[in-house]
Amino acid sequence: MTAKAEQKERSHETILESAARLLREKGIAGARVADVMKGAGLTVGGFYAHFDSKDALIDEALRRTSGEMRQRLFARLEDKPEGDRAEVVLKRYLSAAHRDDFARGCPLPAVVGEVGTTAREHGDVLGAQVNAMSSELEAYLPTNGGVSPRYLALGLVALMYGGLSLARALRGSPLSDDVLKACRALGSAAARDGAKPVT
């Protein structure tokens, strides 16, 4: 790889890191191209050498940050007892440390509302991340419960994203910790029992 190509790759990574940080802190609307490039220490004029559009940048940042988060959530699960692995994921995600870690935490609570309203163009990427998370989680869920592991995994992912979003909105209040504890308790019960069938 030439020195110029290496520099371009480093700049690309720096732009993605800046976008990911702004995405987590301020959502899609807050991750303006000018602010992303300023955070990367680069000029706005260089943006289009790396991305076709802001939408392309946001999509790549969402894929990257979601993938990194999944790696942390599912890391070293083979060291845990088999029946506890789904609960370990829940505890890692629905923790006070994750709630407070805007720099490296899950980006989805910051963007889900926008994707549902003003940023529908990112719906496919969001759906792919939800599917990836639920597919990984599904492998650690019981198959003999009343709800299929696929539906149980999707329900737990929704509980996780929703619980973290609400806990972040309530940060600084004792209710924030209670939301995390309640979601962990509900999720753990469902993960252990396979939940009851929906009628």
C-alpha positions as CSV (number, residue, x, y, z in Angstrom):
1,M,0.0,0.0,0.0
2,T,1.3,3.4,-0.9
3,A,1.9,6.2,1.6
4,K,-1.0,8.1,0.1
5,A,-3.4,5.2,0.3
6,E,-2.3,4.6,4.0
7,Q,-3.0,8.2,4.8
8,K,-6.4,8.0,3.1
9,E,-7.2,4.9,5.2
10,R,-6.2,6.6,8.4
11,S,-8.3,9.7,7.5
12,H,-11.2,7.4,6.8
13,E,-10.9,5.7,10.2
14,T,-10.6,9.1,11.9
15,I,-13.7,10.4,10.2
16,L,-15.7,7.2,11.2
17,E,-14.5,7.6,14.8
18,S,-15.6,11.2,14.9
19,A,-19.0,10.3,13.4
20,A,-19.5,7.5,15.8
21,R,-18.8,9.7,18.8
22,L,-21.2,12.4,17.6
23,L,-23.8,9.8,16.7
24,R,-23.8,8.4,20.2
25,E,-23.8,11.8,21.9
26,K,-26.1,13.8,19.6
27,G,-27.9,11.4,17.3
28,I,-28.1,11.5,13.5
29,A,-29.2,15.2,13.2
30,G,-26.3,16.2,15.6
31,A,-23.7,14.4,13.5
32,R,-23.4,17.2,11.0
33,V,-20.6,16.7,8.4
34,A,-18.9,20.0,9.4
35,D,-18.8,18.8,13.0
36,V,-17.7,15.3,12.1
37,M,-14.8,16.7,10.0
38,K,-13.8,19.2,12.7
39,G,-13.8,16.3,15.3
40,A,-11.5,14.4,12.9
41,G,-9.2,17.4,12.5
42,L,-9.9,17.5,8.7
43,T,-11.4,20.0,6.4
44,V,-15.0,19.7,5.2
45,G,-13.8,19.7,1.6
46,G,-12.1,16.3,2.1
47,F,-15.3,14.6,3.2
48,Y,-16.4,13.5,-0.3
49,A,-13.1,11.7,-1.0
50,H,-14.2,9.2,1.7
51,F,-18.1,9.1,1.6
52,D,-20.7,9.8,-1.1
53,S,-23.0,11.4,1.4
54,K,-23.8,12.0,5.0
55,D,-26.2,9.1,4.8
56,A,-23.4,6.8,3.7
57,L,-21.3,7.9,6.6
58,I,-24.1,7.4,9.1
59,D,-24.8,3.9,7.8
60,E,-21.2,2.9,8.0
61,A,-20.8,4.4,11.5
62,L,-23.9,2.5,12.7
63,R,-22.7,-0.8,11.3
64,R,-19.2,-0.3,12.8
65,T,-20.3,0.9,16.3
66,S,-23.0,-1.8,16.5
67,G,-20.6,-4.5,15.5
68,E,-18.0,-3.4,18.1
69,M,-20.7,-3.3,20.8
70,R,-21.8,-6.9,19.9
71,Q,-18.2,-8.1,20.1
72,R,-17.9,-6.7,23.7
73,L,-21.3,-8.1,24.7
74,F,-20.6,-11.6,23.5
75,A,-16.9,-11.7,24.4
76,R,-15.7,-14.8,26.4
77,L,-19.2,-16.2,26.9
78,E,-17.8,-19.7,26.4
79,D,-16.1,-19.2,29.8
80,K,-19.6,-18.8,31.5
81,P,-21.9,-21.6,32.4
82,E,-24.1,-22.4,29.4
83,G,-27.4,-21.6,31.1
84,D,-26.1,-18.2,32.3
85,R,-24.8,-16.8,28.9
86,A,-28.0,-14.9,27.9
87,E,-28.2,-13.3,31.3
88,V,-24.5,-12.3,31.1
89,V,-25.3,-10.4,27.9
90,L,-28.3,-8.7,29.6
91,K,-26.2,-7.7,32.6
92,R,-23.5,-6.3,30.4
93,Y,-25.9,-4.3,28.3
94,L,-28.3,-3.2,31.0
95,S,-25.6,-1.9,33.4
96,A,-24.9,1.5,34.8
97,A,-21.4,1.4,33.2
98,H,-22.9,0.9,29.8
99,R,-25.6,3.5,30.4
100,D,-22.9,6.1,31.2
101,D,-20.5,5.1,28.5
102,F,-21.6,7.4,25.7
103,A,-18.2,7.3,24.0
104,R,-18.2,3.5,23.5
105,G,-21.7,2.4,24.3
106,C,-24.5,1.2,22.0
107,P,-25.4,3.9,19.4
108,L,-29.0,2.7,18.8
109,P,-30.7,4.3,21.7
110,A,-29.5,7.7,20.4
111,V,-30.9,7.1,16.9
112,V,-33.9,4.8,17.0
113,G,-36.4,7.7,17.5
114,E,-34.9,9.6,14.6
115,V,-35.0,6.5,12.3
116,G,-38.6,6.0,13.2
117,T,-39.5,9.6,12.4
118,T,-37.2,11.9,10.5
119,A,-34.4,9.6,9.3
120,R,-36.2,6.7,7.7
121,E,-33.5,6.3,5.2
122,H,-31.4,4.5,7.8
123,G,-34.1,1.9,8.6
124,D,-32.5,-0.9,6.6
125,V,-29.2,-0.5,8.5
126,L,-31.0,-0.4,11.8
127,G,-33.0,-3.5,10.9
128,A,-29.8,-5.3,10.0
129,Q,-28.2,-4.4,13.4
130,V,-31.3,-5.6,15.3
131,N,-31.3,-8.8,13.3
132,A,-27.6,-9.4,14.0
133,M,-28.0,-8.8,17.7
134,S,-31.0,-11.0,18.0
135,S,-29.4,-13.8,15.9
136,E,-26.4,-13.9,18.2
137,L,-28.5,-13.8,21.4
138,E,-30.8,-16.5,20.0
139,A,-28.0,-19.1,20.2
140,Y,-28.0,-18.8,24.0
141,L,-31.8,-19.1,24.6
142,P,-33.9,-22.1,25.6
143,T,-35.6,-24.0,22.7
144,N,-38.2,-25.7,25.0
145,G,-40.1,-22.6,26.1
146,G,-43.5,-21.3,24.9
147,V,-42.0,-18.7,22.7
148,S,-39.7,-19.5,19.8
149,P,-36.0,-18.5,20.4
150,R,-36.2,-16.1,17.5
151,Y,-39.2,-14.2,19.0
152,L,-37.7,-14.3,22.5
153,A,-34.4,-12.9,21.2
154,L,-36.2,-10.1,19.4
155,G,-38.2,-9.3,22.5
156,L,-35.1,-9.2,24.7
157,V,-33.3,-7.0,22.2
158,A,-36.3,-4.6,22.3
159,L,-36.2,-4.7,26.1
160,M,-32.5,-4.0,26.1
161,Y,-32.6,-1.0,23.7
162,G,-35.7,0.4,25.3
163,G,-34.5,-0.1,28.8
164,L,-31.1,1.5,28.1
165,S,-32.8,4.4,26.3
166,L,-35.1,5.1,29.2
167,A,-32.3,4.7,31.8
168,R,-30.2,7.2,29.9
169,A,-33.1,9.7,29.7
170,L,-33.5,9.4,33.5
171,R,-29.8,9.4,34.3
172,G,-29.1,11.2,37.6
173,S,-32.3,9.9,39.1
174,P,-32.6,6.7,41.3
175,L,-35.3,5.7,38.8
176,S,-32.6,5.2,36.1
177,D,-31.0,2.4,38.1
178,D,-34.4,0.9,38.9
179,V,-35.2,0.8,35.2
180,L,-32.0,-1.1,34.5
181,K,-32.6,-3.5,37.4
182,A,-36.2,-4.1,36.3
183,C,-35.3,-4.8,32.7
184,R,-32.5,-7.2,33.8
185,A,-34.9,-9.0,36.1
186,L,-37.6,-9.3,33.4
187,G,-35.1,-10.3,30.7
188,S,-33.4,-12.9,32.9
189,A,-36.7,-14.5,33.8
190,A,-37.7,-14.7,30.2
191,A,-34.3,-16.0,29.1
192,R,-34.4,-18.7,31.8
193,D,-37.9,-19.9,31.2
194,G,-38.3,-19.4,27.5
195,A,-41.3,-17.2,28.3
196,K,-44.9,-18.2,27.9
197,P,-46.7,-18.6,24.6
198,V,-48.5,-15.5,23.2
199,T,-52.2,-16.1,22.9
